[in-house]
């Protein structure tokens, strides 16, 4: 019993090191890939380190369900590859302990990760997505930080347009200042021109003080009629100054947070029960659209009304006479007009049916499929942890190669297969090729069969991936051909 406990501790120690390292590395790689998509919209807005750290923390929670299966695959490959490379696995088997028993402690840990990831996907990821995308929206809407560039009008401060000729290296002194004041809504009628100036921020960067030297301020006042003429002159005021100061309020540059409730309608912010409820609601709308389609077509048709009090014989006569009347009418001069009217009615019916199909198939069914993909992803990502473990552990025992060389290469190959299968299932679901419960589980089912095959080969001490096995097989085939000659 003590030997078994020591063996379990040995295997777990060999597993946890690569596991946690892989989780951190893979999460960081995918996180950088996500941040780089939005980096152009975030740089230059004066964001603090805490803003970036908060955004990265929320996105890392969204990436963890993708990184965890990959980490389990690679760490199980490295663990059993190292045990096989240093003949520790051979010694364990020679003592009467099977490979399946060696895998038990890691399998229990992976099962715990599978259940934990399911709850993580259902409760933590929706909240993390809500905070991440609401924060990202606010950061993208935030104005760029104050940056006056020489020779360019700066319109970042509401109500003002500022231009400078030169900005010195100390970022305080400026030269050749022109300020258009639009706060009164009179156009370019209020202008300040200065030879030089100095600017600085105060009160926790909430205000900008601009000291101007040796300049003039110009103001133009229009008459009552709004234009210049002989009877309606305009007034011009010019004030010269040696030094003046203008204070600008920079509150518009602050980060304003939007209410998170506005983002809760997205499928990425919903739990499994909320996704199921939304899918049922959309399916109910879909059924109502189909049921009401026939009734909505009735106004496009014309029917001959028959008196209910008439006998059946009279009805037949009326219908017959009506048919004859229509036949005669078609042969009359109004046949062309009737044909045009019928063609217009047919076009109206066709247009209505096409628009109804677009409403029904493109919008409603697309929304149903997208919500189904998000719902089943929460299950498939969790189950993928155990499925990839069934591939990595026996495959590591077969190849008997540790380190970061061969295991990383094999891990990348199988993760590509897993990713391709996942994308294929999502595409099948969104396009309605297969039901979601089949398409989304298709990749896991295929990989599960591959894992069971490798498990069988490892249990039977297969040399499937050893070069000596193929060299010996080639020699045997070559000798057979030589004998036949």
C-alpha positions in Angstrom: 0.0 0.0 0.0 2.9 2.4 0.8 4.4 1.6 -2.6 1.1 2.5 -4.3 0.9 5.8 -2.4 4.5 6.7 -3.2 3.8 5.8 -6.9 0.7 8.1 -7.0 2.7 11.0 -5.4 5.5 10.4 -7.9 3.2 10.5 -10.9 1.3 13.5 -9.7 4.5 15.4 -9.0 5.7 14.6 -12.6 2.4 15.8 -13.9 1.7 19.0 -12.0 4.9 20.8 -13.1 4.3 20.6 -16.8 0.5 21.1 -16.3 0.7 24.5 -14.5 3.5 25.7 -16.7 1.5 24.8 -19.9 -1.6 26.5 -18.6 0.2 29.7 -17.9 2.1 29.7 -21.2 -0.9 28.8 -23.4 -3.1 31.3 -21.6 -0.5 34.0 -22.1 -0.1 33.2 -25.8 -3.9 33.2 -26.5 -4.3 36.3 -24.4 -1.7 38.2 -26.4 -3.4 37.1 -29.6 -6.7 38.5 -28.2 -5.2 41.8 -26.9 -3.4 42.5 -30.2 -6.8 42.6 -32.0 -7.8 45.6 -30.0 -4.4 47.2 -29.2 -4.7 49.8 -32.0 -7.9 51.1 -30.4 -6.4 51.3 -26.9 -3.0 52.8 -27.3 -2.7 56.5 -27.0 -5.7 57.0 -24.7 -3.8 57.5 -21.5 -5.0 54.2 -19.9 -3.4 53.2 -16.7 -1.8 49.8 -15.9 -4.8 48.8 -13.8 -7.1 49.2 -16.8 -5.0 46.9 -18.9 -4.6 44.5 -16.0 -8.3 44.3 -15.4 -9.0 43.7 -19.1 -6.4 41.0 -19.4 -7.7 39.3 -16.2 -11.2 39.0 -17.6 -10.0 37.9 -21.0 -7.7 35.2 -19.4 -10.8 33.7 -17.7 -12.4 33.5 -21.2 -9.3 31.8 -22.6 -8.8 29.3 -19.8 -11.4 26.8 -21.1 -9.3 26.6 -24.3 -6.0 26.4 -22.6 -6.9 23.7 -20.1 -7.5 20.8 -22.5 -4.3 21.6 -24.3 -2.4 21.8 -21.0 -3.7 18.3 -20.0 -2.8 16.8 -23.3 0.8 18.2 -23.3 1.5 17.5 -19.6 0.2 13.9 -19.8 2.3 13.3 -22.9 5.4 14.7 -21.1 4.7 12.8 -17.8 4.3 9.3 -19.3 6.9 10.1 -21.9 9.5 10.8 -19.2 8.5 7.7 -17.3 9.0 5.6 -20.4 12.2 7.3 -21.4 14.0 6.6 -18.1 12.5 3.1 -17.9 10.5 4.0 -14.8 7.4 2.8 -16.5 9.0 -0.5 -17.3 10.0 -1.0 -13.6 6.5 -0.2 -12.5 5.0 -2.7 -14.8 7.6 -5.4 -13.8 6.4 -5.0 -10.2 2.9 -6.1 -11.2 1.3 -2.6 -11.5 -0.6 -2.0 -14.7 -0.5 1.1 -16.8 -4.2 1.8 -16.1 -3.4 1.8 -12.3 -0.5 4.3 -12.9 -3.0 6.6 -14.7 -5.6 6.6 -11.9 -4.3 9.6 -9.9 -4.0 11.8 -12.9 -7.3 10.5 -14.2 -9.0 11.6 -11.0 -7.4 15.0 -11.2 -8.5 15.3 -14.9 -12.1 14.3 -13.9 -12.1 17.0 -11.3 -10.9 19.5 -13.9 -13.6 18.4 -16.3 -16.4 18.9 -13.7 -14.8 22.1 -12.5 -14.4 23.5 -16.0 -18.1 22.8 -16.6 -19.1 24.9 -13.7 -16.5 27.5 -14.6 -18.0 27.7 -18.1 -21.5 28.0 -16.8 -21.0 30.6 -14.0 -17.6 32.3 -14.2 -17.1 32.7 -17.9 -20.4 34.6 -18.6 -19.7 37.1 -15.8 -16.1 37.5 -17.0 -17.3 38.1 -20.6 -19.8 40.6 -19.4 -17.2 42.6 -17.5 -14.5 42.2 -20.3 -16.7 43.3 -23.2 -18.3 46.1 -21.2 -14.9 47.4 -20.2 -13.5 47.0 -23.7 -16.5 49.0 -25.1 -15.8 51.8 -22.6 -12.1 51.8 -23.3 -12.7 52.0 -27.1 -15.1 54.9 -26.6 -12.7 56.8 -24.4 -11.1 59.8 -26.1 -7.4 59.8 -26.9 -5.2 61.5 -24.4 -4.3 65.2 -24.8 -1.7 65.4 -27.5 -1.1 68.8 -29.3 0.9 68.2 -32.5 2.6 71.1 -34.3 0.9 72.3 -37.4 -2.3 70.3 -36.8 -5.6 71.5 -35.4 -6.6 69.6 -32.2 -10.3 69.2 -31.6 -10.3 66.9 -28.7 -11.4 69.5 -26.2 -15.2 70.1 -26.7 -15.9 73.6 -28.0 -12.3 74.5 -28.9 -10.0 74.0 -31.9 -6.3 74.5 -31.0 -3.2 74.8 -33.2 0.4 75.3 -32.3 3.4 76.0 -34.5 6.1 74.5 -32.4 6.3 72.3 -29.2 9.5 72.3 -27.2 11.2 69.2 -25.7 10.0 69.9 -22.2 6.4 69.3 -23.4 5.4 72.5 -21.6 6.5 75.5 -23.7 4.8 76.1 -27.0 5.0 78.7 -29.7 2.6 80.1 -32.3 -0.8 79.5 -30.7 -4.2 79.8 -32.4 -7.4 79.0 -30.5 -10.9 79.0 -32.1 -13.6 79.3 -29.4 -16.8 77.5 -30.6 -18.5 77.4 -27.2 -21.0 80.1 -28.2 -22.0 78.3 -31.4 -21.3 81.3 -33.6 -18.7 79.6 -35.9 -15.2 81.0 -36.2 -16.0 84.4 -34.7 -13.9 84.1 -31.5 -10.2 83.7 -32.1 -7.1 84.0 -29.8 -3.7 84.3 -31.3 -0.5 84.3 -29.2 3.2 84.4 -29.8 4.1 81.8 -27.2 2.7 80.0 -24.2 3.0 77.3 -21.6 0.6 74.5 -20.6 0.4 72.3 -17.6 -2.1 70.0 -15.9 -3.4 70.3 -12.4 -6.0 68.9 -9.9 -5.2 65.3 -10.8 -5.1 66.0 -14.5 -8.7 67.2 -14.5 -7.9 70.6 -15.8 -5.5 72.1 -18.4 -4.0 75.6 -17.8 -2.8 77.4 -20.9 -0.8 80.6 -20.3 -0.5 82.7 -23.4 2.0 85.6 -23.9 2.0 88.6 -26.3 -1.2 88.0 -28.3 -4.6 89.3 -29.3 -8.2 88.1 -29.0 -10.7 88.8 -31.8 -14.4 88.7 -31.5 -17.1 89.3 -34.1 -20.7 90.2 -33.2 -23.3 89.8 -36.0 -26.3 92.1 -36.3 -29.9 91.1 -35.7 -30.4 90.1 -39.3 -27.5 87.7 -39.1 -25.5 89.2 -42.0 -23.3 92.2 -42.8 -24.8 95.0 -44.9 -24.9 98.8 -45.0 -28.1 98.9 -42.8 -26.9 96.0 -40.6 -23.3 96.5 -39.7 -21.1 94.0 -37.7 -19.0 94.8 -34.6 -15.4 93.6 -34.3 -13.6 93.7 -31.0 -9.8 93.2 -30.6 -8.1 92.9 -27.3 -4.3 92.9 -26.9 -2.6 91.2 -23.9 0.8 90.5 -22.6 -0.2 87.5 -20.6 -3.5 85.7 -20.1 -4.6 82.3 -18.9 -7.3 79.9 -20.1 -8.5 76.9 -18.1 -9.9 73.9 -20.0 -12.0 71.2 -18.3 -10.7 67.7 -19.3 -13.6 65.7 -17.8 -14.5 64.5 -21.3 -11.2 62.5 -21.2 -12.3 60.4 -18.2 -13.3 56.8 -18.6 -17.0 56.6 -18.3 -18.4 53.2 -17.4 -21.5 51.9 -19.2 -24.1 49.9 -17.3 -23.3 46.2 -17.6 -27.0 45.4 -17.9 -27.0 46.7 -21.5 -24.7 43.8 -22.5 -26.5 40.9 -20.9 -28.5 40.1 -24.1 -25.4 38.6 -25.8 -25.1 34.8 -25.9 -21.6 35.0 -24.5 -22.9 36.4 -21.2 -25.6 33.7 -20.5 -25.6 30.5 -18.5 -26.8 27.2 -19.8 -30.3 27.6 -18.3 -30.6 31.1 -19.8 -29.4 29.9 -23.2 -31.9 27.0 -23.1 -34.7 29.5 -22.2 -33.7 31.8 -25.0 -33.6 29.0 -27.5 -37.1 27.8 -26.5 -38.4 31.4 -26.9 -37.0 31.8 -30.4 -38.3 28.4 -31.4 -41.8 29.5 -30.2 -41.5 32.6 -32.4 -40.4 30.4 -35.2 -43.5 28.2 -34.9 -45.8 31.3 -34.7 -44.2 32.6 -37.9 -44.9 29.3 -39.7 -48.5 29.1 -38.4 -49.3 32.6 -39.4 -47.8 32.3 -42.9 -50.9 30.8 -44.5 -53.3 33.3 -43.0 -51.2 36.2 -44.2 -51.5 35.0 -47.8 -55.3 35.1 -47.9 -55.6 38.8 -48.8 -53.6 38.0 -52.0 -56.4 35.7 -53.4 -60.0 36.2 -54.5 -62.7 33.7 -53.8 -66.3 33.4 -55.2 -68.8 33.7 -52.3 -71.8 31.3 -52.5 -75.0 31.8 -50.6 -75.2 29.3 -47.7 -79.0 28.9 -48.2 -78.7 27.6 -51.7 -79.0 24.0 -52.4 -76.1 21.9 -53.5 -77.5 21.8 -57.0 -77.7 25.6 -57.1 -74.2 25.8 -55.8 -72.9 23.6 -58.6 -74.8 25.7 -61.2 -73.3 28.9 -59.7 -69.8 27.5 -59.7 -70.3 26.3 -63.3 -71.7 29.5 -64.5 -69.0 31.4 -62.7 -66.4 29.2 -64.4 -68.0 29.8 -67.8 -68.1 33.5 -67.1 -64.4 33.6 -66.3 -63.7 31.6 -69.4 -65.7 34.0 -71.5 -64.1 36.8 -69.7 -60.6 35.5 -70.5 -61.6 35.4 -74.2 -62.8 39.0 -74.0 -61.0 42.2 -74.5 -60.1 42.4 -70.8 -58.0 39.2 -70.9 -54.7 41.2 -71.0 -55.7 43.3 -67.9 -56.7 40.1 -66.0 -53.4 38.4 -66.8 -51.4 41.5 -65.7 -53.4 41.6 -62.5 -52.9 37.9 -61.8 -49.2 38.3 -62.5 -48.9 41.1 -60.0 -50.7 39.1 -57.4 -48.3 36.2 -58.0 -45.3 38.5 -57.6 -46.8 39.8 -54.4 -47.2 36.3 -53.0 -43.7 35.4 -54.1 -42.2 38.5 -52.5 -44.1 37.9 -49.2 -43.0 34.2 -49.1 -39.4 35.2 -49.8 -39.3 37.9 -47.1 -41.0 35.4 -44.7 -38.4 32.8 -45.4 -35.6 35.3 -44.8 -37.2 36.3 -41.5 -37.7 32.7 -40.6 -34.6 31.0 -41.8 -31.9 33.6 -41.9 -32.7 35.5 -38.7 -34.5 33.2 -36.4 -32.8 29.9 -37.3 -29.4 31.6 -37.3 -30.0 33.0 -33.9 -31.1 29.5 -32.6 -28.0 27.8 -34.1 -25.7 30.4 -32.6 -27.2 30.0 -29.1 -27.0 26.2 -29.5 -23.3 26.4 -30.3 -22.6 28.5 -27.2 -24.6 26.1 -25.1 -23.0 22.9 -26.2 -19.5 24.5 -26.1 -19.7 24.7 -22.4 -20.1 20.9 -22.3 -17.7 19.9 -25.1 -14.8 22.0 -23.8 -15.1 20.4 -20.4 -15.4 16.8 -21.8 -12.4 17.5 -24.1 -10.1 17.6 -21.0 -10.7 13.9 -20.3 -10.8 13.0 -24.0 -7.4 14.6 -24.6 -6.0 12.9 -21.5 -7.0 9.5 -22.9 -4.9 10.4 -26.0 -1.9 12.0 -24.2 -1.3 9.5 -21.4 -1.2 6.2 -23.5 0.6 8.0 -26.4 3.3 9.2 -24.0 3.8 5.6 -22.8 4.1 4.4 -26.4 6.5 7.0 -27.7 8.7 7.0 -24.5 10.0 10.5 -25.2 10.0 13.2 -22.6 11.0 16.9 -22.7 9.6 19.5 -24.9 10.6 18.1 -28.3 8.4 15.2 -29.5 5.6 15.7 -27.0 5.1 19.3 -28.1 5.1 18.3 -31.8 2.5 15.6 -31.2 0.5 17.9 -28.9 0.3 20.5 -31.6 -0.9 17.9 -34.2 -3.7 16.6 -32.0 -4.7 20.0 -30.9 -5.0 21.1 -34.5 -7.3 18.1 -35.1 -9.3 19.0 -32.0 -9.6 22.6 -33.2 -10.6 21.6 -36.8 -13.2 19.2 -35.4 -14.6 21.9 -33.2 -14.8 24.5 -35.9 -16.4 21.9 -38.3 -19.1 21.1 -35.7 -19.8 24.8 -35.1 -20.1 25.4 -38.9 -22.4 22.4 -39.3 -24.6 23.7 -36.5 -24.8 27.3 -37.7 -25.5 26.2 -41.3 -28.1 23.7 -40.2 -26.4 20.8 -41.9 -26.6 18.6 -38.8 -28.4 19.0 -35.4 -26.4 20.7 -32.7 -26.3 17.7 -30.4 -24.6 15.6 -33.1 -22.4 18.3 -34.8 -21.0 19.7 -31.5 -20.1 16.3 -30.1 -18.7 15.0 -33.3 -15.1 16.0 -32.6 -15.0 14.6 -29.1 -16.5 11.3 -30.3 -13.7 10.9 -32.9 -11.0 11.8 -30.5 -12.4 9.5 -27.9 -12.2 6.6 -30.3 -8.6 7.6 -31.1 -7.8 7.7 -27.3 -9.3 4.3 -26.7 -7.2 2.9 -29.6 -4.0 4.3 -28.1 -5.1 3.0 -24.7 -5.4 -0.5 -26.1 -2.0 -0.2 -27.8 -0.3 1.1 -24.7 -1.8 -1.6 -22.5 -0.4 -4.3 -24.9 3.0 -2.6 -24.9 2.7 -1.6 -28.6 5.8 -0.3 -30.4 3.6 1.6 -32.8 5.6 4.8 -32.8 9.2 3.4 -32.4 11.6 3.6 -35.3 13.0 0.1 -34.5 9.5 -1.4 -35.0 9.3 -0.1 -38.6 12.9 -1.0 -39.4 12.3 -4.6 -38.3 9.0 -4.6 -40.2 10.8 -3.4 -43.3 13.5 -6.0 -43.0 10.8 -8.7 -42.8 9.0 -7.4 -45.8 12.2 -7.2 -47.8 13.1 -10.8 -46.9 9.7 -12.0 -48.0 10.2 -10.3 -51.4 13.6 -11.8 -51.8 12.3 -15.3 -51.2 9.5 -14.8 -53.7 12.1 -13.9 -56.3 
